[in-house]
Amino acid sequence: MKSAIKQALRPLARGGAAMLAGTAVAVGLKQLDPAPVHYLIEEQDWAIRRVGTGIRDGVERHHPGQMALILSAAGTRDRVVHFGSQYMWTAWERFMGSSNRYVTSFFHGKPEDGPDIARHIDHFLRSVPKLGRIVVSNGLLMERLSGWGVPAEKLVLIPIGTDTALFLPPAPGQREAARQRFAIPDGAVAIGSFQKDGVGWGDGMEPKPIKGPDVLVETAAIIARDRPVHVLLTGPARGYVKTELERRGIAFSHDYIEDYAELTTAYHALDLYLVTSREEGGPMGLMESMASHVPVVSTPVGMGPDLIEEGVTGWLAPIDAQAIAEAAHKALDRPDPQAVLLAARERVMSCDWQVVADRHWAEVYQPLMAEL
């Protein structure tokens, strides 16, 4: 009951904050950041915040002082305001004035995902006339939104970025050190899954179906029939996966690495990375693995079909544990171990944060700044 009341009161609080902040700006009591582009991020240090930070840092390198990160859109005027997800946009859009130009990123979601998401999609589509640009991260989303009737001139396809200077192949000795850190036995096949696949920010015992935690566990169990497997988990809310792996007797370790830069060590420990999701925008783990010389098997979601050429830069498999396990064996038994790793890193360079930021500036922000 308390949760429902809190949910119902949230729009009222947001609307009140927007009205008060707008008044404060109008009478000079509140100063907006002078940057012409404001990007709304979440407080949690997770995907939406990291995407916004990656874009902002890249824009700042080439256009200093032109972009700011914000935690609230209240009071913004005469700015290009980029909402970090379509959920953030639909939460704020009714309170936003006409002096701004609006952008939202749209990472994932379709009516078939459930009644709540179907209602959200309806709300989003009704709000499209207020948006100057909608940034999608992959071809599947571009096709989906076009099919929903979103005007082509509003849609921009720019991939989610990755830091290719941070996520590097392991130097001599780094792989061995990483496997020791995470207690991965010699001879074990280390399979990575670095995501948040539980509902909320607690223990994650309630699984988030679109992330495919059930598929991940079943896939690991099938692979473990033929090879010694150790599943390496990072990220919050992994309780369901850990419980199911333990129940099946599959070795695993979980380290919620809060310092993003240290995540590189986890990739260096891996033999394989699995994306078993039913719906994705990226995921970021796909690009980070490819940059780090970790072979990837992914379901055909998000940026997977855009980046993976079968057997050349990775492997795609249907959302089916047996099919994913078969693709995993192909990846682990590949005849030329280095060829895929080199090709994958070369392919993912198009997703480097600087490239992604420059594209946002040229294709999204500059055209809308000209309209202010």
Helices and strands as residue ranges (DSSP letters): H 2-26, E 37-40, H 47-62, E 67-70, E 80-83, H 86-92, G 93-95, E 101-106, G 111-113, H 115-127, G 128-130, E 131-136, H 139-147, G 152-154, E 155-157, H 174-181, E 189-194, G 209-211, H 213-223, E 229-234, H 239-247, E 251-254, G 260-262, H 263-268, E 272-275, H 284-291, E 296-298, H 304-307, E 315-316, H 321-332, H 337-348, G 349-351, H 353-360, I 361-365, H 366-369
